[in-house]
């Protein structure tokens, strides 16, 4: 059941009639012991109260004494005698309230029983407690209100039980009523106490201000020394101000702050503080001063204090940053400098990252310069700087400097080298790994390495030096440079290089032969040269090889192995580990003993001698059949055949075709090396190079099949036996292979071939071509034949299987036996079997492993090669 607090006369009995004000439009629910808001707007003044039911609205009458009459029942046509609603019954005579019209609404199911309300309290429906909860006197009044609420049913007109009722007081009688809750009293008390506390604080502060001491008086101890001020620290700073903080000292009236005056060498008063902090103003930007703080206390007639704090420093924020200047740069760093800023403990750098990226911290420095590391070479960067001062636990900053655009230097010049060189100059060249504008070339002191003289600038990575004397030594250094907005950044100098011009070309080369047969080459001396190199021409490789080095202007050939077709000489100078060579002399055609003993005889009616190898060259003269000439050298001619260089009895020389002569005297043979078991034997395998010899089946050639057999033999010997094995370079011809084997110090030259009859006859079986002058060559040939006969698919039908290679071709002999033998090796040529019949041709193609094993076994047994452990 709800009633409105504004018009119920029982509220006068509960709260009293005094200090009433217009109450809020709020209703309270007394059912379930709870007040609740009625959420209805207040009635307009002058309107009478109404009784409303679900079916109709009834009006009660108002008696002359103010006692409300019973309202008519629902559906009655009798009008109420008064505009007031039904009044409350048994009203307290001194309540001070007036009789108002009442409207009631009963909730469905109400049985008329007494409404229960817990004693001594009212609650809003929202749960907030009223003042009656804590007011003992209010508990008695609340019981009276609940009793009056129970009696309402005897005053009101009955309505249907399904209807609810409510009652309102006419607002003509609302003057002076106030609903004052206990919680309101508490709020008023709290506000009163707060106001009183504020008054006390203001009075205390005013007294402290009026009683504050002024600086400059005498200070004395009061009841002994005051405690020392401790924990002093500067907590912040501005350009002209500072904030101080310290631990408070008990039983003191305040603190005096004093600054040390450098002029008078005394402490002077700055200000007083009454709490344990202070704000100092009017200071210079970037300044630093010495201060002390002493506490003081009040005692009747004056102020007494004691100097009781250690000296401390107060700093202000440093000023704005100065202009940055580019100092130096390397390929990975930039060093900036500026004027020192007063009051700065250090300086912080930032790099402009460009665009929306903003700035990036890139280090700090305690002095007025800073090097930023980790940069890219030949790159442009933008920086700014600001000073800072560390004050207590806080860092205070000055303003930023203007931005500066600078750049790193190029990477150091690398690989400075001397290039194309003549006897009057050279080309210096280098490499660089970063962008540059150009390069500077300096002459350097060879002892200190210091760059002393700028020779010039260039935009390329090379510089030509000319106009020098032969064998001239000079030192140089190079550096790159990069132009940018802040100036020029120079890269680091390259390492120093010392260059030298070449000796002059050797001239006047000549030859002579001593009585003892010694062959001597001589030439004119080259100025300032250290020595000379003598080169001999190799017929096998078609190129010159270094024969010897000498410091003299002549050289004598006594060793048979040094004999060659022709020679040339050049001078050289040394520079550290390097040697620089002058130009080669003219070629010297000579007659070494090696070729003097080798002769050929013209076998045609007439043959022609030309200026070079080949019939297209100029004709020198004609030679008749039977003419014997000495051979100086040989090479392939333009017609594809071999040509000999020969000398006639009158000393004239020229070239004749090998097709026109027969060899009548072979070259002098070098001594065969005596093989011992103390060192591994060296074996040189030379598989056939005859790619034009096809097999009768299998679409293959002798060259392909013999290279496969040689590969098996090479593997078996290398893996299983204590020996050194080489296989010939397939690009070399037979004479070149002989010289290659000699250069490799081979003991055995082992040529591997397959055979063909060149006729309709069908032949089977292996054969060996040995050097008749070498017993070990013949022994090796027999061992090979025996091993191959043991595995051949068909019995040999040859007249014989062993042949003397030097007796073949009219005494010319097989080149792969003759030439290696003459060069000091045991030589042999093996024909594994015939490839012009299908049986043995297929057998060779299918049995590389077996044939290779047979050849290896023959070598091992002949030379007693030990097996690997």
C-alpha positions in Angstrom: 0.0 0.0 0.0 1.4 3.4 -1.0 0.7 6.8 0.5 2.0 10.3 -0.5 4.3 12.0 2.0 3.1 15.4 0.9 -0.6 15.3 2.2 -0.7 12.6 4.8 -1.3 14.4 8.2 0.5 11.6 10.0 3.7 12.9 8.8 3.1 16.0 11.0 2.8 13.7 13.9 6.0 11.9 13.0 8.2 14.8 12.0 6.5 17.8 13.6 5.1 20.8 11.9 8.0 23.2 12.2 10.5 24.0 9.3 8.3 22.4 6.7 9.1 23.1 3.2 7.6 21.9 -0.1 8.4 18.2 -0.2 9.6 16.4 -3.2 7.0 14.5 -5.2 8.0 11.3 -3.7 5.8 8.5 -2.1 6.8 5.7 0.2 5.7 2.2 0.3 4.8 1.0 3.9 3.9 -2.5 2.7 6.8 -4.9 3.2 8.4 -2.3 5.5 9.7 -0.3 2.6 9.1 3.3 1.3 8.8 3.6 -2.5 8.5 6.5 -4.9 5.0 7.1 -6.2 6.4 8.7 -9.4 3.3 11.0 -9.7 3.5 14.7 -10.3 2.1 16.8 -7.5 -1.6 18.0 -7.8 -2.2 21.5 -9.0 -3.2 24.0 -6.2 -6.9 24.4 -5.6 -8.0 21.0 -6.9 -9.9 18.7 -4.7 -8.8 15.2 -3.9 -10.4 12.4 -5.8 -11.2 8.8 -5.0 -10.5 6.6 -8.0 -11.4 3.0 -8.4 -11.2 0.7 -11.4 -14.8 1.5 -12.3 -15.4 5.1 -11.2 -14.2 8.1 -9.3 -15.9 9.0 -5.9 -15.6 12.3 -4.0 -16.0 12.5 -0.3 -17.6 15.3 1.7 -15.9 17.7 4.1 -17.6 18.5 7.4 -17.6 21.9 9.0 -15.3 20.6 11.7 -12.8 19.3 9.2 -13.6 15.6 9.8 -13.9 13.8 6.5 -17.2 12.0 5.8 -17.4 8.5 4.5 -17.3 8.5 0.7 -20.2 7.1 -1.3 -19.9 3.6 -2.6 -19.1 2.9 -6.2 -22.1 3.7 -8.5 -23.9 6.1 -6.0 -25.4 9.3 -7.5 -25.0 11.3 -4.3 -22.4 14.0 -4.7 -19.9 14.5 -1.9 -20.7 17.2 0.6 -17.2 18.6 0.6 -14.4 18.9 -2.0 -12.0 17.3 0.4 -11.2 13.7 0.2 -11.8 11.4 3.2 -9.9 12.5 6.3 -7.9 10.3 8.5 -9.6 9.1 11.7 -8.4 9.5 15.3 -6.0 12.3 14.3 -3.8 13.6 17.1 -5.3 16.9 18.3 -2.0 18.8 18.2 -0.6 17.5 15.0 -0.9 20.9 13.4 -2.2 19.3 10.1 -5.4 20.2 8.4 -8.1 17.9 7.2 -7.5 17.2 3.5 -9.4 15.1 1.0 -8.0 11.6 0.7 -8.0 9.2 -2.1 -7.2 5.6 -1.5 -6.4 2.7 -3.7 -6.4 -0.9 -2.4 -4.2 -3.4 -4.1 -5.9 -6.7 -5.2 -6.0 -9.3 -2.4 -5.8 -6.9 0.5 -7.5 -8.6 3.5 -7.6 -5.6 5.8 -5.1 -7.0 8.3 -2.6 -4.7 10.1 0.3 -3.7 8.0 3.6 -4.9 9.6 6.5 -2.5 9.7 9.7 -3.3 11.5 9.9 -1.1 14.6 12.0 2.1 14.6 12.9 2.5 10.9 11.6 3.5 7.5 13.2 2.5 4.2 12.8 3.8 0.7 11.7 1.2 -1.8 15.1 1.7 -3.4 16.8 0.5 -0.3 18.1 3.8 1.2 17.5 4.1 4.9 15.7 7.1 6.4 16.6 9.1 9.3 14.3 7.1 11.4 16.7 4.2 11.4 19.1 5.9 13.7 16.7 8.2 15.6 15.3 6.5 18.8 12.5 9.0 19.0 11.6 8.3 15.5 10.9 4.7 16.3 7.9 5.7 18.4 6.6 8.0 15.8 6.9 5.3 13.2 4.7 3.0 15.2 2.0 5.7 15.4 2.2 6.2 11.6 1.7 2.5 11.0 -1.3 2.4 13.3 -2.8 5.3 11.4 -2.2 3.7 8.1 -4.0 0.6 9.4 -7.0 2.7 10.5 -7.5 4.3 7.0 -9.8 1.5 5.9 -12.5 2.7 8.4 -12.4 6.2 6.9 -12.5 5.3 3.2 -15.4 4.2 1.1 -15.1 0.5 0.3 -14.3 -0.4 -3.3 -14.0 -3.6 -5.2 -11.2 -5.8 -4.0 -9.7 -6.0 -7.5 -9.2 -2.2 -7.4 -6.3 -0.3 -5.9 -6.5 3.0 -4.1 -4.4 6.0 -3.4 -4.9 9.2 -1.5 -3.5 12.7 -2.0 -3.8 15.8 0.0 -5.1 19.0 -1.6 -2.1 21.2 -2.3 -3.9 24.2 -0.8 -2.8 22.8 2.6 0.9 22.0 1.9 2.5 25.1 3.5 5.4 24.5 5.8 5.6 20.8 5.5 9.1 19.2 5.2 10.2 15.7 5.1 13.5 15.6 6.8 15.3 12.3 6.9 18.0 11.3 9.3 20.5 10.9 6.5 20.0 14.6 5.8 21.0 15.5 9.3 24.2 13.5 9.0 25.1 15.3 5.8 24.5 18.7 7.4 26.7 17.7 10.3 29.5 16.6 8.0 29.3 19.8 6.1 29.5 21.8 9.4 32.5 19.9 10.6 34.3 20.3 7.2 33.6 24.0 7.3 35.0 24.3 10.8 38.2 22.4 9.8 38.8 24.7 6.9 38.4 27.8 9.1 41.0 26.3 11.5 43.5 25.6 8.6 43.1 29.1 7.2 43.8 30.6 10.7 46.9 28.4 11.2 48.3 29.3 7.7 47.6 33.0 8.4 49.4 32.8 11.7 52.4 31.0 10.2 52.6 33.7 7.5 52.4 36.6 10.0 55.0 34.9 12.2 57.5 34.0 9.4 61.1 35.1 10.0 62.9 37.5 7.7 66.4 36.7 6.5 69.5 38.3 7.8 69.1 38.2 11.6 71.0 36.4 14.3 70.2 32.8 14.9 70.8 30.9 18.0 70.3 27.3 19.3 67.1 26.6 21.0 67.3 23.8 23.6 70.4 22.5 21.7 71.0 21.9 18.0 68.0 21.3 15.7 68.1 18.1 13.6 69.9 18.3 10.3 67.8 18.6 7.2 68.2 15.4 5.2 67.1 13.9 1.9 67.5 17.2 0.0 67.1 16.7 -3.7 66.1 18.8 -6.7 63.1 17.2 -8.3 62.6 19.4 -11.4 63.9 22.4 -13.1 62.8 25.0 -15.7 64.8 27.5 -17.7 64.7 30.0 -14.7 63.4 27.9 -11.9 63.9 24.9 -9.7 61.9 22.6 -7.4 63.5 21.3 -4.2 62.3 18.6 -1.8 63.6 17.3 1.5 62.7 15.2 4.5 60.5 17.2 7.0 62.1 18.0 10.4 59.9 17.6 13.5 59.1 20.6 15.8 60.3 23.4 13.5 58.5 26.4 12.2 60.0 26.4 8.8 63.2 26.3 6.7 65.5 29.0 5.4 67.1 28.5 2.0 70.5 30.2 1.5 72.7 30.5 -1.6 76.5 30.9 -1.6 77.6 34.2 -3.1 80.8 33.8 -5.1 81.6 37.5 -4.8 81.2 37.8 -1.0 82.1 34.2 -0.3 79.1 34.0 2.1 75.7 32.5 2.2 72.8 34.9 1.5 69.2 34.5 2.2 67.0 33.4 -0.7 63.6 32.6 0.8 61.8 30.7 3.6 59.7 27.6 3.3 57.1 26.3 5.7 56.7 22.8 4.2 59.4 20.3 3.1 59.5 21.6 -0.4 60.3 24.9 -2.2 60.1 26.5 -5.6 62.9 28.8 -6.6 62.4 31.3 -9.4 64.3 34.1 -11.1 67.4 31.9 -11.8 69.6 32.1 -14.8 69.1 29.5 -17.6 71.8 26.9 -17.6 73.1 28.0 -14.2 74.4 26.0 -11.2 74.6 27.3 -7.7 75.5 26.0 -4.2 72.8 26.1 -1.6 72.1 25.1 2.0 68.8 24.7 4.0 68.5 25.3 7.7 65.5 24.8 9.9 64.3 27.4 12.4 61.8 27.4 15.3 59.8 30.0 17.1 60.2 30.8 20.9 58.2 33.7 22.2 59.9 36.9 21.2 61.9 35.7 18.2 63.1 33.1 15.7 66.0 30.8 16.4 67.7 28.5 14.0 70.7 26.4 13.4 72.8 25.8 10.2 72.0 22.2 9.9 72.3 21.0 6.3 75.1 20.0 3.9 75.8 22.1 0.9 74.0 21.0 -2.3 73.8 22.1 -5.9 70.8 23.6 -7.7 70.8 23.6 -11.5 68.4 25.0 -14.0 67.4 23.7 -17.4 70.1 24.3 -20.1 69.5 26.8 -22.8 68.5 25.9 -26.4 70.9 24.0 -28.6 73.5 25.8 -30.7 74.1 25.3 -34.4 75.5 21.9 -35.4 78.7 21.7 -37.5 80.1 18.9 -39.6 83.5 17.9 -38.3 84.6 14.6 -39.9 83.1 11.6 -41.5 84.2 8.0 -42.3 82.5 5.5 -44.5 80.5 4.3 -41.5 80.2 7.3 -39.2 79.7 11.1 -39.0 81.2 13.3 -36.3 79.3 16.6 -35.5 80.4 19.4 -33.2 78.9 22.5 -31.6 79.6 25.2 -29.0 79.2 24.0 -25.4 76.0 25.1 -23.8 76.1 26.4 -20.2 74.4 24.1 -17.7 74.4 21.0 -20.0 75.4 17.7 -18.6 75.3 16.2 -22.0 73.7 16.3 -25.4 71.2 14.0 -27.1 71.2 13.3 -30.8 68.3 12.3 -33.1 68.2 11.4 -36.7 65.5 12.5 -39.1 64.1 9.2 -40.6 62.1 11.2 -43.2 58.4 11.2 -44.0 56.0 9.9 -41.4 58.8 8.0 -39.6 59.8 11.0 -37.5 63.0 11.1 -35.5 65.1 8.2 -34.1 67.4 8.4 -31.1 71.0 7.9 -32.1 73.1 8.4 -29.0 74.3 11.1 -26.6 77.6 12.7 -25.6 78.9 14.4 -22.5 80.9 16.9 -24.6 80.2 19.2 -27.4 80.7 16.7 -30.2 79.3 13.3 -31.0 80.1 10.5 -33.5 77.2 8.6 -34.9 78.2 5.1 -35.9 76.6 2.3 -37.9 75.9 4.4 -41.0 76.0 3.4 -44.7 78.9 4.7 -46.8 78.4 7.6 -49.2 74.9 8.3 -47.7 73.2 11.6 -46.7 71.7 11.9 -43.2 69.9 14.7 -41.3 70.5 15.2 -37.5 69.5 17.5 -34.7 70.7 17.9 -31.1 69.4 19.1 -27.7 71.3 19.6 -24.4 70.1 18.1 -21.2 70.9 18.3 -17.5 70.4 15.4 -15.1 68.6 16.9 -12.0 67.9 14.4 -9.3 66.1 11.5 -10.9 64.8 13.6 -13.8 66.5 14.7 -17.0 65.6 18.3 -18.2 66.1 19.3 -21.8 66.9 22.4 -23.7 65.5 23.2 -27.1 66.4 21.4 -30.3 69.1 22.7 -32.6 68.4 23.5 -36.3 68.7 20.3 -38.4 72.0 19.7 -40.3 72.3 17.6 -43.5 75.6 15.8 -43.7 77.0 12.7 -45.3 79.3 9.8 -44.7 82.4 9.4 -46.8 83.0 6.8 -49.5 84.4 3.4 -48.7 88.2 3.1 -48.7 89.7 2.5 -52.1 90.7 -1.1 -52.3 93.0 -3.2 -54.4 95.2 -0.4 -55.7 97.4 -2.2 -58.2 99.9 -1.5 -60.9 98.5 -2.4 -64.3 99.8 -2.1 -67.8 103.4 -1.1 -67.4 106.1 0.1 -69.8 109.6 1.3 -69.3 108.3 4.9 -69.1 105.0 4.6 -67.1 102.1 2.4 -65.9 98.4 2.4 -65.2 97.2 2.4 -61.6 93.8 0.9 -61.0 91.6 0.3 -57.9 88.1 -0.7 -56.8 85.6 1.1 -54.6 82.5 -0.3 -52.9 80.3 2.8 -52.6 79.2 5.9 -54.4 81.7 8.6 -55.0 82.0 11.9 -56.8 85.6 11.3 -57.7 89.1 10.2 -56.6 92.3 11.9 -55.7 95.7 10.4 -56.4 98.6 11.3 -54.1 102.3 10.5 -54.3 103.3 9.1 -50.9 106.5 8.9 -48.8 107.7 5.3 -49.1 109.1 5.3 -45.6 106.1 6.8 -43.6 103.3 6.1 -46.1 102.1 9.7 -45.7 100.4 11.2 -48.8 102.6 14.2 -49.7 101.7 15.4 -53.2 98.3 15.6 -55.0 98.9 14.4 -58.5 95.4 14.9 -59.8 91.7 14.0 -59.6 89.7 11.6 -61.8 86.2 10.2 -62.0 87.2 6.7 -63.0 88.9 3.9 -61.1 92.2 4.2 -62.9 94.9 6.8 -63.4 97.8 6.7 -66.0 101.3 7.7 -65.0 103.7 8.5 -67.9 107.0 10.2 -68.7 109.1 8.2 -66.2 112.5 6.6 -66.6 112.9 2.9 -66.8 113.2 1.0 -63.5 111.7 4.1 -61.6 110.2 3.4 -58.1 107.4 5.6 -56.8 104.8 5.2 -54.1 101.1 6.2 -54.3 97.8 6.4 -52.3 94.3 7.0 -53.5 91.1 8.2 -51.8 87.5 8.8 -52.9 85.5 11.9 -52.1 81.7 12.8 -52.1 80.3 16.3 -52.5 77.1 17.0 -50.4 75.2 20.0 -48.9 77.6 20.4 -46.0 80.8 20.2 -48.1 83.0 17.3 -49.1 83.4 14.0 -47.3 86.7 12.3 -48.1 87.1 8.6 -47.8 90.0 6.9 -46.2 93.2 6.5 -48.2 94.0 3.2 -49.8 96.9 1.2 -48.8 100.2 2.5 -50.2 101.5 0.9 -53.3 105.0 1.3 -54.8 105.1 1.0 -58.6 108.1 0.6 -60.8 108.6 1.0 -64.5 110.0 -1.9 -66.5 113.5 -2.5 -67.6 114.2 -1.7 -71.2 113.9 -4.5 -73.8 116.9 -6.8 -74.2 118.8 -6.2 -77.4 121.7 -7.7 -79.2 121.0 -11.4 -78.5 123.5 -13.7 -80.1 125.1 -17.2 -79.7 128.5 -18.9 -79.9 129.9 -22.3 -79.3 133.0 -23.0 -77.3 135.7 -25.5 -78.4 134.5 -28.0 -75.8 131.0 -27.9 -77.4 129.4 -25.7 -74.7 126.6 -23.6 -76.2 126.4 -20.0 -75.0 123.8 -17.3 -75.5 124.7 -13.6 -74.9 123.0 -10.2 -75.1 123.4 -6.5 -74.3 123.0 -5.4 -70.6 119.7 -3.6 -69.7 120.2 -0.5 -67.5 119.4 -0.9 -63.8 118.1 -4.4 -64.2 118.6 -7.0 -61.5 118.7 -10.0 -63.7 117.5 -11.9 -66.7 115.3 -14.8 -67.6 116.1 -17.3 -70.4 113.2 -19.0 -72.1 113.4 -22.2 -74.3 110.8 -23.1 -76.8 108.9 -26.4 -76.2 108.0 -28.3 -79.3 105.5 -30.4 -77.4 103.4 -27.5 -76.1 104.2 -25.0 -78.7 105.2 -22.4 -76.1 108.2 -21.0 -74.2 109.2 -22.4 -70.8 111.5 -20.7 -68.4 114.9 -22.3 -68.8 117.1 -20.4 -66.3 117.6 -17.1 -64.5 120.9 -15.3 -64.3 122.3 -11.9 -63.2 124.9 -12.0 -66.0 124.4 -10.9 -69.6 125.1 -14.5 -71.0 124.1 -18.1 -70.3 125.9 -21.4 -71.2 123.9 -24.6 -71.9 125.6 -27.8 -70.7 122.7 -30.0 -69.6 121.2 -32.1 -72.3 117.6 -31.5 -70.9 118.0 -27.7 -71.5 118.5 -28.1 -75.2 115.7 -26.5 -77.2 114.8 -25.2 -80.7 115.1 -21.5 -79.9 115.5 -19.1 -77.1 114.6 -15.6 -75.9 115.6 -13.4 -73.0 114.1 -10.6 -70.9 115.3 -8.4 -68.0 113.6 -8.0 -64.7 113.6 -6.0 -61.4 112.2 -7.0 -58.0 109.9 -5.1 -55.7 109.2 -6.9 -52.6 107.7 -10.3 -53.5 106.9 -9.0 -57.0 109.0 -9.0 -60.1 108.6 -6.7 -63.1 109.9 -7.7 -66.5 111.0 -5.9 -69.5 110.2 -6.8 -73.1 111.4 -10.1 -74.6 114.4 -10.0 -76.9 114.1 -11.2 -80.5 114.0 -15.0 -80.9 117.3 -16.8 -81.2 117.4 -19.8 -83.5 120.1 -22.1 -82.2 121.8 -25.4 -82.7 121.8 -27.3 -79.4 123.4 -30.7 -79.3 120.0 -32.4 -78.9 119.1 -31.5 -82.5 122.6 -31.6 -84.0 122.5 -35.4 -83.6 119.1 -35.6 -85.3 119.2 -35.8 -89.1 116.7 -36.4 -91.9 117.4 -37.3 -95.5 115.3 -36.1 -98.5 113.4 -39.1 -99.9 111.8 -37.4 -102.9 113.4 -36.4 -106.2 113.1 -32.8 -105.2 111.6 -31.1 -102.1 111.1 -27.5 -101.3 112.3 -25.5 -98.2 110.0 -22.7 -97.1 110.3 -19.8 -94.6 107.7 -21.4 -92.3 105.8 -24.6 -91.9 103.4 -24.9 -94.8 103.5 -24.9 -98.6 101.9 -21.5 -98.8 104.9 -19.8 -97.2 107.7 -18.3 -99.3 110.0 -20.8 -101.1 113.7 -20.6 -100.1 115.3 -23.3 -102.3 114.9 -26.8 -103.6 116.6 -29.9 -102.1 117.5 -33.0 -104.1 117.0 -36.6 -103.1 119.6 -37.9 -100.7 120.3 -34.5 -99.1 120.9 -34.9 -95.4 120.0 -31.9 -93.1 120.0 -31.3 -89.4 116.7 -30.8 -87.5 116.1 -27.9 -85.2 112.5 -28.4 -84.4 109.1 -29.4 -85.7 105.5 -28.3 -85.7 102.2 -28.9 -87.5 101.9 -27.1 -90.8 98.9 -25.4 -92.4 98.4 -28.6 -94.5 97.9 -30.7 -91.4 101.2 -32.6 -91.7 104.4 -32.3 -89.6 107.2 -30.0 -90.7 110.8 -30.0 -89.7 112.9 -26.9 -89.2 116.3 -27.7 -90.7 119.8 -26.2 -91.3 121.8 -26.6 -94.4 125.6 -26.8 -94.5 125.9 -23.2 -95.5 124.0 -22.2 -92.3 120.8 -21.3 -94.1 117.6 -22.5 -92.4 114.0 -23.3 -93.4 111.1 -25.7 -93.1 110.5 -29.0 -95.0 107.7 -31.4 -94.9 108.1 -34.7 -93.0 106.3 -36.4 -95.9 109.4 -35.7 -98.1 112.1 -37.1 -95.8 113.2 -40.1 -93.8 114.7 -40.0 -90.3 118.3 -41.2 -90.6 119.5 -40.4 -87.1 117.3 -40.1 -84.0 117.9 -37.5 -81.3 120.2 -38.3 -78.5 118.4 -40.3 -75.7 118.2 -39.1 -72.2 119.3 -41.5 -69.5 116.5 -43.6 -68.1 115.9 -43.0 -64.4 116.9 -45.8 -62.2 113.7 -46.9 -60.4 114.0 -48.1 -56.8 111.4 -49.2 -54.3 112.4 -46.4 -51.9 110.0 -44.0 -53.7 106.7 -44.7 -55.5 107.0 -45.5 -59.2 105.3 -42.9 -61.6 103.0 -44.4 -64.3 101.7 -42.3 -67.2 98.7 -43.8 -69.1 98.1 -42.6 -72.6 94.8 -44.0 -74.1 94.3 -43.7 -77.9 93.3 -40.3 -79.2 92.1 -41.8 -82.6 88.5 -40.7 -82.6 88.4 -41.4 -86.3 88.8 -45.2 -85.9 85.2 -46.6 -85.6 84.3 -50.0 -84.1 82.6 -52.4 -86.4 79.6 -52.4 -84.1 78.3 -50.4 -81.2 78.5 -46.9 -82.8 81.7 -46.1 -80.9 85.4 -45.4 -81.5 88.8 -46.6 -80.4 89.3 -43.3 -78.5 86.1 -43.8 -76.4 86.7 -47.4 -75.6 90.4 -47.0 -74.7 89.7 -44.0 -72.5 87.2 -46.2 -70.6 89.8 -49.0 -70.2 92.5 -46.5 -69.0 90.1 -45.1 -66.4 89.7 -48.6 -64.9 93.4 -49.2 -64.9 94.0 -45.8 -63.3 91.5 -46.6 -60.5 92.9 -50.0 -59.7 96.5 -48.8 -59.5 95.6 -45.8 -57.4 93.4 -47.5 -54.9 95.2 -50.8 -54.5 98.9 -50.2 -55.0 101.7 -47.9 -53.8 102.3 -45.9 -57.0 101.6 -42.5 -58.6 99.3 -42.6 -61.7 98.6 -40.0 -64.3 96.3 -40.2 -67.4 97.1 -38.1 -70.4 95.3 -34.9 -71.2 93.1 -35.9 -74.2 93.7 -32.6 -75.9 97.4 -33.1 -76.2 99.0 -34.7 -79.3 101.4 -37.7 -79.0 104.6 -35.6 -78.9 103.1 -33.2 -76.4 102.0 -36.2 -74.2 105.6 -37.4 -74.2 106.8 -34.1 -72.9 104.0 -33.9 -70.4 105.0 -37.3 -69.0 108.6 -36.0 -68.8 107.5 -32.9 -66.9 105.5 -35.2 -64.5 108.7 -37.2 -64.0 107.1 -40.4 -65.2 109.0 -43.7 -65.1 106.7 -45.6 -67.4 104.9 -44.4 -70.5 102.0 -46.9 -71.1 100.1 -46.3 -74.4 96.7 -48.2 -74.7 95.1 -49.0 -78.1 92.9 -51.5 -79.9 93.9 -53.0 -83.3 92.6 -53.3 -86.8 94.0 -55.2 -89.8 93.1 -52.7 -92.5 92.2 -55.7 -94.8 89.5 -58.4 -95.2 91.4 -60.8 -92.9 90.0 -61.5 -89.5 92.5 -61.4 -86.7 92.3 -62.1 -83.0 94.7 -61.5 -80.1 96.7 -58.9 -78.2 100.1 -57.5 -79.2 102.8 -55.3 -77.7 105.2 -52.8 -79.3 108.2 -52.4 -77.0 111.5 -50.4 -77.2 114.2 -52.8 -78.2 116.8 -50.8 -76.4 115.0 -51.3 -73.1 114.9 -54.7 -71.4 112.2 -53.6 -69.0 110.0 -52.4 -71.9 110.2 -55.8 -73.5 109.4 -57.5 -70.2 106.4 -55.3 -69.6 105.1 -56.1 -73.2 105.3 -59.8 -72.6 103.5 -59.5 -69.3 100.6 -57.6 -71.0 100.3 -60.2 -73.8 100.1 -63.0 -71.2 97.5 -61.3 -69.1 95.2 -60.5 -72.1 95.6 -64.0 -73.7 94.3 -65.4 -70.4 90.9 -63.5 -70.7 90.5 -63.1 -74.5 87.3 -64.6 -76.1 89.2 -66.3 -78.9 92.7 -67.6 -79.2 95.3 -65.4 -80.9 95.8 -66.1 -84.6 98.7 -63.6 -85.2 102.1 -64.6 -86.4 103.6 -63.0 -83.4 102.5 -60.8 -80.5 105.8 -58.9 -79.7 107.2 -56.2 -82.0 110.1 -53.8 -81.8 108.5 -50.3 -82.0 111.7 -48.5 -83.2 112.0 -50.7 -86.3 108.6 -49.9 -87.6 107.9 -47.3 -90.4 111.3 -47.7 -92.0 113.2 -47.1 -88.8 111.2 -44.0 -87.8 109.3 -46.1 -85.1 106.2 -45.5 -83.1 106.3 -42.0 -81.7 104.6 -43.1 -78.4 107.5 -45.5 -77.9 110.4 -43.6 -79.5 109.9 -40.1 -78.0 109.1 -41.2 -74.4 112.2 -43.5 -74.6 114.4 -40.6 -75.8 113.1 -38.5 -72.9 114.3 -41.1 -70.4 111.1 -43.3 -69.8 110.3 -47.0 -70.1 107.8 -46.9 -72.9 105.4 -49.4 -74.5 102.3 -49.5 -76.8 99.7 -52.2 -76.2 97.0 -53.4 -78.7 94.3 -55.0 -76.5 92.6 -56.8 -79.4 91.0 -56.2 -82.8 87.9 -53.9 -83.1 87.2 -54.7 -86.8 85.5 -58.0 -86.1 82.3 -58.3 -84.1 83.4 -60.9 -81.6 86.4 -59.1 -80.1 84.8 -55.7 -80.6 81.8 -56.7 -78.5 84.2 -58.3 -76.0 86.2 -55.1 -75.6 83.0 -53.0 -75.1 81.7 -55.5 -72.5 84.9 -56.1 -70.5 86.5 -52.8 -69.5 86.9 -53.9 -66.0 88.6 -57.2 -66.9 90.9 -55.6 -69.5 91.8 -52.8 -67.1 92.6 -55.4 -64.4 94.9 -57.3 -66.8 96.9 -54.2 -67.7 97.3 -53.3 -64.0 98.4 -56.8 -63.2 101.1 -56.7 -65.9 102.5 -53.4 -64.5 102.5 -54.7 -61.0 104.2 -57.9 -61.8 106.9 -56.3 -64.0 107.9 -53.6 -61.6 107.1 -55.5 -58.4 104.8 -52.7 -57.2 103.7 -53.3 -53.6 100.1 -53.6 -52.7 98.7 -51.0 -50.2 98.2 -52.2 -46.7 
